[in-house]
């Protein structure tokens, strides 16, 4: 294998392995927590009074451009000073930007909790969804966990890998900032409708291609290419321009139905149904969904390795040697 390609591929794979081994341990400081604090700093100081939309645009663009520039310059400087240190930094960045193991572990814990009691299931699923879980039925708890598994396969795994392939570590970290902005201020409620509008639209743009790649990978992983018609039919029905596609892929694979009314921050939000078979979800559905997630990530990594090899490692901003 070409040396230039190898020195890009090895830190990437090392970061993926670290994610599989460690996940997101609570004892380890996480840069996304830092992103959240920075976003909160600006939001508390600017999200009031007049011109909130303009101030939101300023905040989003400043933080997105800032993290890209800082990460680019830092990686460039470190790589020029010590190439091995640059590889280590790349490995750590990939590890921090992926959430594959943590996502799967959380979904497993939801289904484990449901085997104990509905109340424990509600409490557990509240860790990974934004909706009010206090009155969810058992079916709704399981559906919420599986919807999140599908959506976050895109947000937490495939999209970061996609942006690494396109723009290297700076692209991957910038995507995480975009995603964090959307998760904190991208809501359409009274508080964030104006201030978070720009952040939400940028997140939609950043996820447009990865969400559709995710759905395609899931369908390929299932071995049922005919499901693409199901994905195209139901994927566009979601309120989000992106989330519906991986959710539709999983609904098709499991032959189940997602969507319906959900309570967000005291406001009832109706999501169009994805799929038509309102059957009871079971533990084996989680097992199938987790297997599809793992295989989809594996296929994405194979695609990336091949792409990097063909380009001999000369993908934009991936390395500086």
N, C-alpha and C positions, 0 to 999 in steps of 0.2 A: 504494500500500500504506500502511496506517495506520502513522504514525511510531512509535508505541509498539511495534508488532510488528516493525518494521524494525530498531529498535535492539536487539532480542533476537536476531533472525535473523542479522544481519550478523556479530556476534562468534562465533556458533555456526558459521557457514559458514567464517569465517576460520580458526577452530581446526581444522576438518576439513581445509581446504586445507594448513595447516601440517603436519598429520600426514601427508598424502599426499606432501608435498615432503621432509620431514625424517625422518619415522619417529621412532625413539628413538636419536639419535646418542650414542655413548659419551662424547663430550667434554662433553655437556650434563648438568648435575646433574638428577636426576629425583626428584620428591617421593615416589614409591613406594619408592625406596631409603631415604628418611628414615622412611617408615612402617615399613619392615622393621626398621630399627635400633631404633625405639621399641618395637616388638613384641618384638624379641629382648631388649631391656633388661628388660622386665617378665617375660618367660618365664624368663630365667636366674635371676631373683631370687625368683620365686614358684612355679615349677613343680617343687616338691619338698616333702617332708614331708606333713602332713595337709591336709585341706580343699582339695585341688587343684582340684576341680570348682568350688567357690565362688570360689577365687582366679582361675580362668579366666573365670568369669562377670564378676567385677569388672573384670578386664583388658579383656575385650571391650567391655563397656558403657562403661567409662571412655574408651577410645580412640575408639569410635564416636561417643559424645556429644561428646567433646572436639573431634574434627575437624569435626563439623557446626557446633558453636557457634563455634569459632574462624574457620572459613571464612565463615560467615554474617556475623559481626561485622566481619571484615576487609573483605569485599566491600561491606557496607553503609557502613562508614566511608569507604572509598576512593571509592565512588560519590558520596557526599554531598560529599566534599572536591573531587573533580574527576571529572565524569561520563565524560570520555574515558579517564581512567586506569582507571575501572571497566570500560569496554569492553575495554581492552587486557588487564586482569587476567582477564576472562572468556574472552577468546580464548586466552590462555596456558593457563588451566585446562583448557579443552576439548582443546587440543593435547596436554597432558600426560596426560589421562585416556583418550585413544584409542590403540589399538595396531593399527590396521588395516594400515598399510604394513609395519610390523615383522613382523607375523604372516605376511603373504603372502611377504615377502622370505625369512623363515626356512624356510618350506615349499618355496619354489623352490630354496633352497640344498640342502635335503635331497635333492631329486630330481636336482639337478645333481651332487651328491656321489655318488649311487648310479650315475651314468653313468661315474664314475671307478673306484670300487671299493666293495664291501660295507662294508669297514672304515671308509672315509670317510663313508659313509652313516650307519653306526651312530654315529660320533662327532658328526656334524652333528645328527642327530635327538635326541641326548642333551641338546642345548641347550634343547629345547622340551617334553620330556616328563619325568615324574617316575619312570618305570620304569627298570629296569636294561636297557641296550641292548647289552651286550657279546655276547650270544648270539642276538640277533634275526636272523631270516632276512631276505632282501631284501623279501619280501612283507610281513613284519611291520614293517619300517622304513617302508615306504611307507604302510601302514595306520595306523601310529602318527602319522605326519605329517598325514594326512588327518583322522583323528579329532580331533587337536589343532586343526586348522584350523577344523573345524565347531564344536567346543566353545568355542574362544576367539573365534569370531565373536560368540558370545553374551556371554562374559565381557569381552572386550576392546573390543567395538564397540557392539553393540546395547544391552546392559544399561547402560553409561555414558550413552548417548544417551537411553535410557528414563528414567533417574533425573534427567537434566538437564531433560527435558520435564516431569517431575513436581515436582521440588524445586530446579531450577536448579543452579548451580555447587556449593552446599553438598551437595546430594543426590548429585551426580556424584562429588565428592571423598570423601564418606562411603561411597559404594559401593566406591570403590577401596580404602579402608581395610578394609571388610568382606571384600573379595575377597583382600586381602593377608593378613589374619588367617587366613582359611581355608587359603590356600596354604602358610602357615608352620606353623600349629598345629592344623589341622583334620583331622589323620590319626587313624585308629583303631588306632594301634599302642600299645605299652606306655607310651611317653613322653607321648603327647598325648591318649590316649583320654579322660581326665578333664578335663585342663586346656583342651583345645581343643574340647570337646563343644559349648559354647555358641556359639563362633565358627562352627563348622560348621553348626549349625542356623540361625543368623542368615543365613549365606551362602545356604543353601537357600531361605530365605524371600525374600531379596533377588533371587534369580535365578529364582524360580518363574514369574513372568509373562514376563520378558525371554526366557527359554529357549524358551518356547512361541511367543512372537512371532517369535523368530529362525527356528524351524522353519517357521512359516507364511510368513515372508518368503522363505526359501529355496525353498519349494515354488512360491510365486508367481513367483519369479525364473526357475524352471525351465520355467514355462508348463504344468506338469502337475499340475493341482489334484487329480487322482485319487490322487496320492501321499499325500494327507492320511490316507487309510486305512492306508497302510503306516506312516506316522509314528505314528499312534495305536496301531497293533499292536505296534511294536517299541520306541517311545520309553519306555514304562513298564517295559521289561525291564532297563534299566540299573540298576546299584546306586545311582547318584545319582538323586534325584527330578527332576533337570533336564537333566543332560548328555546323556541318551539321546535327547532330542527333536531337537536339531540334528544329532546323529550319525546318527539314523535318517533324517532328511531327506536328508543327503548320501549315505547308503548307498542310499536309494531312487533318488536322482537318478543315481548312478553304477551302479546295479544290481550292488552288491558286498556284501561281508560284513565287518563290524567286530566287535571283541570277542574273547573267548577268554582263555586264561591269560596273565598278565603278572607279572613279578617286580618287586615294590616293596620296597626296603630289605631284600632278602634273604628276603622273604616272598612265596610264590606266591599271587596273587590271581586267581580265575577270574571273568571278566566274561561274562555271557550274550551269545550272539551276536546281533548286530543285522543282520538280513538273512540270506539263505540262499545267495546265489550266491558261492561261494568261488573266484571267478575271479582271475587274475593282474592285479594293479594295474599301470598303465603311466603314462608321463609325461603322456599326454593326459588322464588322470583328474585330475591336479593342475591342468592348464590349465582343465578344466571347473569344478573346485571353486573355483579362484581367481576365475573369471568369476562364479560364483554368489555368492561372498562380496561382490565389488564391487557387483554389482547389488542384493543384499539391503541393503547399507548405503545405496545410493542411494535405494531405495524407502523405507527408514526415514527418511531425511532429508526426502524429499518429504512424508511423513506429518507429520513434526514441523513443517515450515514451514507446512503447511496448518492444523495444530492451533493453532500460535502466531498465525497470521493471523486465524483465526476468533475466538480469544480476545482479539485486539487486544493481544497481548503480556502480558496479565494472568494468566500462569501463576504458581503459588505460588513465591515466592522467586527467580524468574528474574532480576529486576532491581529496582532500588531508585529508579527515576526516574519 
